[in-house]
Amino acid sequence: MVVRSFPACRLAAALVLATLACAAGAQSVYRIVGPDGKVTYSDKPPADPATKASPTAVTPLTGTAGGLAGLPFELRQVASRYPVTLYTGPDCGPCGTGRAYLASRGIPFTEKTVSTQDDISALQRLSGASSLPFVTIGGQQLTGYSEGEWGQFLTAAGYPRSSQLPSSYRQPAATPLVAAATPKAAPAPTERPSAVPSAAAPAPSGSNPAGIQF
């Protein structure tokens, strides 16, 4: 029996693609609305029955007029199957480097900022840590920036090695990981009925000096 061996690079790419496919099918992201109206995202449904939660896909791209519809066919297929989301923080050098790498390679991605304590808590629930940058490619999670590692998973997912984005494409603006809750308007004060003045007691007459009423 002849056993054929595959080149190491081809085998590694196959393993990476298998990892991406398994992770993409296994992970669900829940959009959770708390009793106070605060919105968070987690890979686990909430334990509190009073909290509303619904599975949600990664935020669709809005860099072109039709979102993914404005991308070339092959890139649109890959971005739909393995969407890329980048989590960044303020004053984070590696975050900027990772963002620049994705942009230079023409990767359409959604960026979520982590700056508040609520953002950090949500990131910890998603990734199990609070390190940045954090990137997801489909269901695959990568912590920290490594051009070699990011490039390997992006290539295995099917993203082109050079940009194929149309000239009209504009990268969507970054949004907070945890959406700020809209403050509820204070209820209008309830008008109380005005007090009805009581009838004045009649002045005591001479025949009723105590003022007793019958």
Backbone torsions as a table, in degrees:
resi	resn	phi	psi	omega
1	MET	NA	132.1	-179.1
2	VAL	-97.3	125.8	178.4
3	VAL	-103.7	119.1	179.2
4	ARG	-90.6	135.6	179.2
5	SER	-105.2	141.6	177.7
6	PHE	-94.4	149.5	174.6
7	PRO	-57.5	148.5	-176.4
8	ALA	-60.4	-38.9	-177.6
9	CYS	-66.4	-39.0	179.1
10	ARG	-67.1	-40.4	179.0
11	LEU	-64.9	-41.4	179.1
12	ALA	-63.2	-40.9	179.0
13	ALA	-64.6	-38.0	179.2
14	ALA	-65.5	-39.8	178.8
15	LEU	-66.6	-40.2	178.4
16	VAL	-63.5	-43.7	-180.0
17	LEU	-64.3	-38.6	177.6
18	ALA	-64.2	-39.2	177.7
19	THR	-63.0	-43.2	178.6
20	LEU	-61.4	-43.9	-177.3
21	ALA	-66.0	-42.5	179.6
22	CYS	-65.8	-43.4	-178.6
23	ALA	-66.9	-37.9	-179.4
24	ALA	-65.2	-34.4	-179.6
25	GLY	-81.3	-20.7	-173.7
26	ALA	-93.3	-25.8	-171.5
27	GLN	-97.3	136.1	172.7
28	SER	-123.4	143.1	177.8
29	VAL	-110.3	128.8	-177.9
30	TYR	-104.4	133.8	172.5
31	ARG	-92.7	115.2	-171.7
32	ILE	-112.2	126.3	177.3
33	VAL	-110.5	114.3	-178.1
34	GLY	-78.3	171.3	179.3
35	PRO	-57.9	-27.0	179.8
36	ASP	-88.8	4.8	179.2
37	GLY	88.2	-1.0	-178.1
38	LYS	-75.0	136.5	-177.9
39	VAL	-104.1	129.2	175.3
40	THR	-133.1	168.8	178.7
41	TYR	-126.1	139.2	-179.4
42	SER	-151.7	156.8	176.1
43	ASP	-88.3	4.0	179.0
44	LYS	-128.1	140.7	177.2
45	PRO	-67.2	151.6	-177.9
46	PRO	-70.2	149.1	178.4
47	ALA	-82.3	-24.6	-178.5
48	ASP	-78.8	116.1	-179.0
49	PRO	-63.8	-19.8	-179.8
50	ALA	-78.7	-8.9	-178.6
51	THR	-93.8	131.7	179.7
52	LYS	-85.1	137.6	178.5
53	ALA	-145.2	145.2	177.3
54	SER	-146.2	136.3	177.0
55	PRO	-61.3	140.0	-179.0
56	THR	-140.8	149.0	176.6
57	ALA	-82.1	169.3	176.5
58	VAL	-63.4	143.4	-176.4
59	THR	-51.1	126.9	-178.1
60	PRO	-65.3	151.6	-179.3
61	LEU	-73.3	143.9	179.9
62	THR	-128.5	23.2	-177.6
63	GLY	-71.8	-20.3	177.3
64	THR	-121.5	172.4	-175.3
65	ALA	-57.6	-37.7	-178.3
66	GLY	-109.2	19.5	-177.8
67	GLY	66.9	-126.9	179.1
68	LEU	-63.2	-24.9	-177.4
69	ALA	-61.9	-23.0	-178.6
70	GLY	-86.4	-1.6	-178.5
71	LEU	-91.1	157.2	173.3
72	PRO	-55.8	152.3	-171.4
73	PHE	-55.3	-51.6	-176.2
74	GLU	-64.0	-42.2	178.7
75	LEU	-65.7	-37.1	178.9
76	ARG	-64.2	-40.2	179.3
77	GLN	-63.6	-44.4	-179.0
78	VAL	-66.8	-45.6	-177.8
79	ALA	-65.0	-29.1	178.0
80	SER	-74.1	-36.4	-177.2
81	ARG	-83.9	-39.3	-178.8
82	TYR	-126.7	70.6	-179.8
83	PRO	-64.4	145.6	-178.2
84	VAL	-107.1	129.2	175.9
85	THR	-126.3	128.5	-179.1
86	LEU	-110.3	128.8	178.3
87	TYR	-107.3	123.7	-174.7
88	THR	-129.4	167.0	177.9
89	GLY	-136.1	166.6	178.9
90	PRO	-69.9	147.1	178.3
91	ASP	54.6	41.6	-179.0
92	CYS	-115.8	100.5	-179.0
93	GLY	-59.5	-49.6	178.9
94	PRO	-60.8	-29.2	177.5
95	CYS	-63.5	-44.8	178.3
96	GLY	-64.3	-37.9	178.3
97	THR	-65.1	-42.5	178.6
98	GLY	-65.1	-40.8	177.9
99	ARG	-61.2	-44.4	-179.8
100	ALA	-64.4	-36.7	179.1
101	TYR	-64.7	-46.2	179.0
102	LEU	-61.7	-41.4	-179.2
103	ALA	-66.8	-41.6	-178.0
104	SER	-67.8	-28.8	179.5
105	ARG	-87.3	-6.6	178.3
106	GLY	77.8	35.2	-180.0
107	ILE	-91.5	117.4	174.1
108	PRO	-72.7	127.0	-176.2
109	PHE	-145.4	160.7	174.3
110	THR	-103.9	135.5	-179.9
111	GLU	-112.6	130.0	176.8
112	LYS	-115.8	129.6	-179.3
113	THR	-93.8	144.0	179.6
114	VAL	-120.7	103.8	-176.1
115	SER	-136.0	-21.3	-179.4
116	THR	-105.8	170.4	178.1
117	GLN	-64.9	-35.2	176.9
118	ASP	-64.2	-39.4	177.4
119	ASP	-62.3	-44.0	-178.8
120	ILE	-63.6	-41.5	179.2
121	SER	-63.2	-41.5	179.2
122	ALA	-66.0	-39.4	178.4
123	LEU	-63.8	-40.0	179.2
124	GLN	-64.5	-36.5	177.8
125	ARG	-69.3	-33.7	-178.5
126	LEU	-77.1	-44.8	-171.0
127	SER	-107.4	-15.2	-176.1
128	GLY	82.0	4.3	179.7
129	ALA	-151.9	-179.6	178.9
130	SER	-123.9	22.1	-178.4
131	SER	-82.6	144.2	178.1
132	LEU	-130.0	150.5	0.3
133	PRO	-74.9	160.9	177.6
134	PHE	-132.6	129.6	-176.9
135	VAL	-131.5	142.4	174.2
136	THR	-118.1	135.9	176.0
137	ILE	-120.8	99.3	-168.2
138	GLY	66.2	-121.8	177.5
139	GLY	-98.5	-2.2	-179.5
140	GLN	-79.7	133.6	-178.6
141	GLN	-112.0	132.0	178.6
142	LEU	-128.1	125.3	179.8
143	THR	-105.1	133.5	-178.0
144	GLY	83.5	156.7	-178.9
145	TYR	-96.4	127.5	173.1
146	SER	-144.6	111.1	-177.0
147	GLU	-58.6	-39.4	-179.4
148	GLY	-64.6	-44.6	-178.2
149	GLU	-70.0	-45.6	178.9
150	TRP	-60.3	-46.0	-178.3
151	GLY	-62.5	-37.7	-179.6
152	GLN	-62.9	-45.7	-178.9
153	PHE	-71.5	-37.3	178.7
154	LEU	-65.0	-41.8	178.8
155	THR	-66.2	-42.5	179.3
156	ALA	-63.7	-33.1	178.5
157	ALA	-71.7	-19.3	178.5
158	GLY	111.5	3.8	178.2
159	TYR	-70.4	141.2	179.9
160	PRO	-66.4	154.4	-179.4
161	ARG	-77.3	-18.8	177.1
162	SER	-130.0	158.2	-173.2
163	SER	-63.9	133.3	172.6
164	GLN	-121.7	16.5	-179.7
165	LEU	-70.1	140.0	177.2
166	PRO	-67.4	156.6	-178.6
167	SER	-63.2	-21.9	-179.3
168	SER	-82.3	-5.9	-176.2
169	TYR	-70.5	136.9	175.1
170	ARG	-128.0	128.8	-179.4
171	GLN	-63.8	128.5	178.3
172	PRO	-59.7	146.7	178.0
173	ALA	-66.5	145.1	177.3
174	ALA	-67.4	145.4	179.2
175	THR	-128.7	152.5	179.7
176	PRO	-61.6	146.9	177.5
177	LEU	-62.0	-41.5	178.1
178	VAL	-107.8	116.7	-179.9
179	ALA	-68.6	136.5	179.4
180	ALA	-68.6	137.1	179.9
181	ALA	-74.3	137.8	177.1
182	THR	-76.4	122.4	-178.6
183	PRO	-62.8	137.3	-179.9
184	LYS	-79.5	141.1	179.5
185	ALA	-69.3	141.4	179.7
186	ALA	-68.3	137.4	-179.7
187	PRO	-62.8	144.9	180.0
188	ALA	-67.1	140.2	-179.8
189	PRO	-63.2	138.3	179.7
190	THR	-79.5	128.9	180.0
191	GLU	-75.0	127.0	178.0
192	ARG	-91.5	140.3	178.8
193	PRO	-64.0	137.7	-179.3
194	SER	-65.9	143.3	-178.0
195	ALA	-68.9	135.2	177.6
196	VAL	-84.4	120.4	-178.7
197	PRO	-63.2	136.3	180.0
198	SER	-75.8	150.5	-178.9
199	ALA	-66.6	136.3	-179.9
200	ALA	-67.3	138.6	178.8
201	ALA	-66.8	136.2	-179.6
202	PRO	-64.3	145.6	-179.9
203	ALA	-64.5	138.8	-178.9
204	PRO	-61.6	135.9	178.7
205	SER	-87.8	169.8	-178.6
206	GLY	-65.9	-30.5	-178.6
207	SER	-83.1	-9.3	-179.7
208	ASN	-133.7	73.2	-173.8
209	PRO	-63.3	-22.8	-179.2
210	ALA	-82.9	-10.8	-178.8
211	GLY	71.4	28.4	-179.1
212	ILE	-74.7	133.2	178.9
213	GLN	-98.6	138.4	179.4
214	PHE	-111.9	NA	NA
